[in-house]
Amino acid sequence: MLDELTWAAAGTGFIFIMSLLGASAVLFMPGEVKLGQRAVLMGFTAGVMTAASVWSLLIPAMEQQTDSGTLPCWFPALLGLFLGAVFLFSLDAAIFRRRKFAALDPSAAMLVSSITLHNIPEGMAVGLAFALAADGESFAAACALSLGIGVQNLPEGAAVSLPLRQFGLSRGRAFAVGLLSAAVEPLFGIGAVLIAGLVHPLMPWFLSFAAGAMLYVTAHELLPEARGGLGSFSFIGGFALMMVLDVALG
């Protein structure tokens, strides 16, 4: 078990560092951002999150459910998708809109919540893959998974911290929130190894739940901010970037 935990910590530590590198983009951001630049940033974030929801979450959820063969492959993806959206809607209505978290704008809090939820199943997947590698399974496959998710985490890390700067946080605080959002990856990756027998059958549900949360925030908060031609093309650019990374890196 110690070897499995060590390997899981190494694999999830790599994707955590990649998220931090992406989040560090906010440290080099100019102090004042104009309306057009805000639309570009929000459009890019929306595109990244939409593509990640499809290729990083929903498609893997259906593939894993197909392998288990217990339910139709689309069922956990469909139900989990709506559960994730309802969860974020409820969170928005019950907590953030009542200003109980006054230190963070409600829209910013929803964005952080959705990407944090998205990071949880990714960390679990990498942790489990490296735990299997420690037991003699394919080490190359575990490394490929970690590399793929790690590279994807670069734009995703930026998709957390850059909009937070637009919501009024300082560079340092926006980066710190990005760090905390990424910290769930090693935490849940190592935790998944400890309870692997219970977690593995639920992975399609975790993945689709995170996708629903991300898509809700995209539709509710980000796309309305990405108005105009620049925002629309930035959305397409962010979507295309994540699509290529997801497909090319598997």
Residue, then its C-alpha position, 0 to 999 in steps of 0.5 A: m500500500l505504501d508503494e501505491l500511495t507514493w506512486a499516486a502522490a507522484g502522479t497527482g503531484f505532477i498534474f497539480i504543478m501543471s495547474l499551478l503553472g497555468a494559474s500563475a498566468v494571472l501574476f503577469m496580467p496587466g493591472e487594468v483590463k478593458l471591456g473587450q479584453r474581459a469578453v475575450l477572457m470569459g469567452f476563452t474560459a467558457g470554451v475551455m470549460t465546455a470542451a473539458s466537459v465533453w472530452s475530459l468528463l462526459i466521454p470518459a464517463m460513458e466509456q467507463q460505464t460501457d466497460s462495467g456493463t451494468l447500466p446503459c452507458w448514457f445513463p450515469a452521464l445524463l443523470g450526473l450531468f443534471l445533478g451537477a447543474v442542479f447542485l451549482f444552481s442550488l449552491d448559487a441560490a442558497i449561499f452565494r446570492r445571499r452574500k454569505f461569502a462576501a469575500l468572493d463574488p458569487s459568480a467567481a465562487m461558482l466558477v471556482s466551485s465548478i472547476t474544483l469539482h472537475n479536478i476531483p475526478e481527474g485527480m482520482a483517475v490519475g491516483l488510481a492509474f499509478a496505484l495500478a502501475a505500482d501493482g504491475e499494471s502498465f506504467a506507460a499508460a499511467c504516465a500517458l494519463s498523467l501527462g495528458i491531464g497535466v498539459q490540459n491543466l495549463p489552460e484550465g489553471a489559467a481559466v480559474s485565476l484569470p477570470l478571478r482577477q476580472f471579478g476584482l481579486s488581486r493577482g496574489r489572491a487569484f493565484a492562491v484560489g487557483l492553488l486551492s482549486a488544484a490542491v484537490e487533485p493530489l488529495f482526492g487522488i491519494g484518497a481514491v487509492l485508499i478506498a479504490g474498491l468503493v470509488h472505481p464503480l462510481m467514477p462515471w457519476f463523479l465525472s458527469f456530475a463535474a461536467g454538469a457543474m461546469l456547463y451550468v457555470t459556462a451557460h449562466e455566468l461566462l457566456p453572457e460576459a463573452r459578448g461580441g465577435l471577440g468573445s465569440f472567437s475567443f470561445i471557439g479558440g478555447f474550445a478548439l485548444m482543449m479539444v485538441l489537447d484532449v484528443a491528442l493526449g488521450 
